[in-house]
Amino acid sequence: MRLAAWLGSLLQGSRNLPAPSLKFLKTFQIAAHRGGFAAAAAELCLTPSAVSHQVRGLEAQLGVALFRRGPRSLSLTEQGARLLAQIDPAFASLEAATADLRQLHRRVALRLQVPPFFAQELLLPRLGAFSAAHPDTDLQIATRSAPLEPHDAGMDVSITLGPGQWPGLYARALFAQTFVPACSPQLLHVSGVREFADLSGASLIVHARLADLWDRWAQAAGLAPLQPRQWIRFDTMSAVVDAAERGVGFALVAAPLTQARFAAGLLTRVFAHELCAGESYYAVARAADARRGAVRELLDWLEAEFRPATPAARR
């Protein structure tokens, strides 16, 4: 059922009700994709209560509940999921039409979604070269951790980590994700860690969402599970790497993302053994968007900048 017809069916018998606000629909879409009102508020530059008020206004207009609200959780109802499935392509079409209009006036606006640590370590140092080569292209760059989908409906291109096969998406492989033990040069000098087993008496830093990473690394290295003196957990990879650089402990860091810190001597590899995570970074876009000239140029640039010299198959 098309969006207009579906909304009409919800509003039957309520002729005095206004048509649902596009503003409220967009707020609902962002809250649904971000998984919460606080995250949506940060993107929209609103307060969480304002986002909640707009969503409740939309629910009142439609006469249905769109979210199940728990003390610490927010999930879509069946009607909310149906509405999201309808408005995602509708907003994508509107945004594509806007992009096409800008292109007619010789300006292009591209929306790029990038994981925050990737943006900090790899994208920002190279972004000036892209801007200089494409002075008529405006960039809107969004960063957030653990996106719900590999490609946000509101983006033109996303850099995402995963297996590389997503229905309806065009994906170009960039590089594989691997992890290597690292610490500050000073800590390695004073710690006495020389063999794998020495890590069992050390402070180990871990990413909270990758709690089993050290066990996986130890297993791949042929070791029993490590028994560190202390676990130190952070909720972002940037915090993990910064803590390792400051001598807090030993960390498994994303090797491809931290090459500049190794080269500058801020971090040192404790052992050469790397853990292959079984995932890779990809630049992805909707298949239809990938045919647009500006999107294709951005995909070409990302591939040229971040893909290693060894060939990998495009998807």
C-alpha positions in Angstrom: 0.0 0.0 0.0 1.4 3.4 -0.9 2.1 5.9 1.9 -0.7 8.3 1.1 -3.3 5.5 0.9 -2.0 3.9 4.1 -2.1 7.2 6.0 -5.6 7.8 4.6 -6.8 4.5 5.9 -5.6 5.5 9.4 -7.4 8.8 9.2 -10.7 7.5 7.8 -13.7 8.9 9.8 -11.5 11.7 11.1 -12.1 14.4 8.4 -11.4 17.2 10.9 -7.9 16.0 11.6 -5.0 17.7 9.7 -2.7 15.7 7.5 0.3 14.4 9.4 3.1 16.9 9.7 6.1 16.2 7.5 8.2 17.6 10.4 6.7 15.1 12.8 7.1 12.3 10.3 10.8 13.1 9.9 11.3 13.3 13.7 9.6 9.9 14.0 11.9 8.5 11.3 15.1 9.7 13.0 14.0 8.5 16.4 13.1 5.1 15.0 16.5 4.7 13.2 18.5 6.0 16.2 16.6 3.8 18.7 15.8 6.6 21.1 14.6 10.2 21.7 17.9 11.4 23.1 19.9 10.3 20.1 17.3 11.8 17.7 17.4 15.0 19.7 21.1 15.3 19.3 20.8 15.0 15.6 17.9 17.4 15.3 19.4 20.0 17.8 16.3 19.6 20.0 15.7 18.5 23.5 14.5 14.8 24.1 11.3 16.2 25.5 10.7 18.1 22.3 11.3 15.0 20.2 8.9 13.0 22.5 6.3 15.8 22.1 6.5 15.7 18.3 6.2 11.9 18.2 3.2 12.0 20.6 1.6 14.6 18.3 2.1 12.3 15.3 0.6 9.4 17.3 -2.4 11.6 18.2 -2.9 12.6 14.6 -2.8 9.0 13.4 -4.6 7.5 16.3 -2.1 4.7 16.8 0.9 4.1 19.1 4.1 4.1 17.1 6.5 3.1 19.9 6.4 0.8 22.9 8.0 2.9 25.7 9.8 1.1 28.6 11.8 2.5 31.5 15.0 2.0 29.5 13.9 0.9 26.1 12.1 2.1 23.1 10.8 -0.2 20.3 8.5 0.2 17.4 5.0 -1.2 17.5 3.7 -3.1 14.4 2.0 0.1 13.2 5.3 2.1 13.8 7.3 -0.5 11.8 4.8 -0.3 8.9 5.0 3.5 8.9 8.8 3.5 9.0 8.9 1.1 6.0 6.6 3.5 4.1 8.3 6.8 4.9 11.9 5.7 4.4 11.7 5.5 0.6 9.4 8.5 0.5 11.9 10.7 2.3 14.8 9.2 0.3 12.9 10.3 -2.9 12.4 13.8 -1.6 16.0 14.1 -0.6 17.2 12.8 -4.0 14.9 15.3 -5.7 16.4 18.1 -3.6 19.9 16.8 -4.5 19.0 16.8 -8.2 17.7 20.4 -7.9 20.9 21.5 -6.4 22.8 19.8 -9.1 20.9 21.9 -11.7 22.2 25.0 -10.0 25.8 23.7 -10.2 26.0 22.7 -6.5 25.9 19.2 -5.2 25.2 18.2 -1.6 26.3 14.8 -0.5 25.5 13.2 2.9 28.1 10.8 4.2 27.7 8.5 7.3 31.0 7.5 8.9 31.8 5.6 12.1 33.3 8.2 14.6 36.7 6.6 15.0 37.1 6.0 11.3 36.3 9.7 10.7 38.8 10.8 13.4 41.7 8.6 12.3 41.3 8.2 8.6 38.8 10.5 7.0 39.6 13.9 8.5 43.3 13.8 7.6 42.3 13.2 3.9 39.2 15.3 3.6 40.9 18.5 2.5 42.1 16.7 -0.6 38.5 15.8 -1.6 37.3 19.3 -0.9 40.0 20.8 -3.0 39.2 18.5 -5.9 35.5 19.0 -5.6 34.9 22.7 -4.7 31.3 22.6 -6.0 30.3 19.7 -3.7 28.9 20.4 -0.2 29.4 17.6 2.3 27.2 16.8 5.3 29.1 14.3 7.4 27.3 12.3 10.2 29.1 10.2 12.8 27.5 7.8 15.2 28.4 4.6 16.9 26.7 1.2 16.2 24.1 2.3 13.6 21.0 0.2 13.4 21.3 -0.3 9.7 24.3 -0.6 7.4 23.1 2.4 5.4 20.8 5.1 6.7 17.9 6.1 4.5 18.9 9.7 4.8 22.4 9.3 3.6 23.9 9.2 0.1 27.0 7.1 1.1 27.8 5.2 4.3 31.1 3.7 5.5 30.0 0.6 7.4 31.6 -2.5 8.9 30.1 -5.9 8.0 30.1 -8.9 5.7 29.6 -6.9 2.5 26.3 -8.4 1.3 23.2 -6.3 1.9 20.1 -6.6 -0.3 19.4 -3.5 -2.3 22.8 -1.9 -1.6 25.8 -1.3 -3.7 29.0 -2.0 -1.7 32.7 -1.4 -2.4 35.2 -3.2 -0.2 37.8 -0.9 1.5 39.8 -3.0 3.9 39.5 -5.9 6.4 39.1 -5.2 10.1 42.0 -6.6 12.2 43.1 -6.1 15.8 46.6 -6.1 17.3 47.8 -5.8 20.9 49.3 -2.4 21.5 50.3 0.0 24.3 52.5 3.0 24.9 56.2 2.6 24.2 56.9 3.6 27.8 54.5 1.0 29.3 56.1 -1.8 27.1 59.5 -0.8 28.4 58.6 -1.0 32.1 56.0 -3.8 32.1 58.2 -6.7 31.4 55.7 -8.1 28.9 57.8 -10.1 26.5 55.8 -13.3 25.8 52.1 -13.9 25.2 51.6 -15.4 28.7 52.9 -12.2 30.3 49.7 -10.4 29.5 47.9 -12.5 32.1 49.5 -10.3 34.8 48.8 -7.0 33.1 45.9 -4.5 32.9 43.9 -5.2 29.7 41.7 -2.6 28.0 38.6 -3.8 26.3 35.8 -2.3 24.2 32.5 -3.0 26.0 30.8 -4.2 22.8 33.7 -6.4 22.0 34.0 -8.1 25.4 35.2 -11.4 24.0 37.9 -9.9 21.7 40.9 -10.8 24.0 39.6 -14.4 24.3 39.3 -14.6 20.5 42.8 -13.2 20.1 44.2 -15.6 22.6 42.5 -18.6 21.0 43.8 -17.6 17.5 47.3 -17.3 19.0 47.0 -20.8 20.6 46.7 -19.6 24.2 44.4 -20.3 27.0 42.1 -17.5 28.0 44.1 -14.6 29.6 43.7 -13.9 33.3 44.7 -10.2 33.6 45.3 -8.3 36.8 42.6 -5.9 35.8 40.0 -5.3 33.1 39.4 -1.7 32.0 36.3 -1.2 29.8 35.4 1.7 27.5 32.4 2.1 25.3 34.2 3.6 22.2 37.2 2.5 20.2 38.6 6.0 20.4 38.7 5.8 24.2 40.3 2.4 24.1 43.1 3.6 21.8 43.6 6.9 23.8 43.9 4.9 27.0 46.5 2.6 25.5 48.4 5.6 24.2 48.4 7.1 27.7 49.9 4.0 29.3 46.7 2.8 31.1 47.1 -0.7 29.9 47.3 -3.1 26.9 44.6 -2.9 24.3 43.5 -4.7 21.2 43.3 -1.8 18.8 41.9 -1.7 15.3 45.1 -2.0 13.3 44.1 -0.4 10.0 42.6 2.6 11.9 45.6 3.3 14.1 48.5 3.1 11.5 49.2 6.9 11.9 49.6 6.5 15.7 52.0 3.5 15.2 54.0 5.5 12.6 54.2 8.5 15.0 55.5 6.3 17.8 52.5 7.1 20.0 51.6 3.4 20.1 53.7 0.3 19.7 52.7 -3.2 18.7 53.3 -5.6 21.6 53.1 -8.7 19.4 52.9 -9.0 15.6 50.0 -11.5 15.8 46.8 -9.9 14.5 43.2 -11.1 14.9 41.1 -11.0 11.8 37.6 -10.0 12.9 35.9 -11.6 9.9 34.4 -8.2 8.8 35.5 -5.4 6.5 34.8 -1.8 6.0 32.7 -1.0 2.9 31.5 2.2 1.2 27.9 1.6 0.5 25.0 3.4 -1.3 21.6 2.5 -2.6 21.9 0.9 -6.0 20.0 3.8 -7.6 22.1 6.4 -5.9 25.4 4.7 -6.9 24.6 5.6 -10.5 24.5 9.4 -9.7 27.6 11.1 -10.9 28.5 12.9 -7.6 27.9 9.7 -5.5 30.0 7.7 -7.9 32.8 10.2 -7.6 32.7 10.0 -3.8 32.7 6.2 -3.9 35.7 6.3 -6.3 37.5 8.6 -4.0 36.9 6.5 -0.9 38.0 3.4 -2.7 41.2 5.1 -4.0 42.1 6.5 -0.5 41.3 3.5 1.7 41.5 0.3 -0.3 44.8 -1.5 0.0 46.9 -2.2 -3.1 46.0 -5.9 -3.2 42.9 -6.4 -5.3 39.6 -7.2 -3.8 36.4 -7.9 -5.6 33.8 -5.2 -6.0 30.3 -6.1 -5.1 
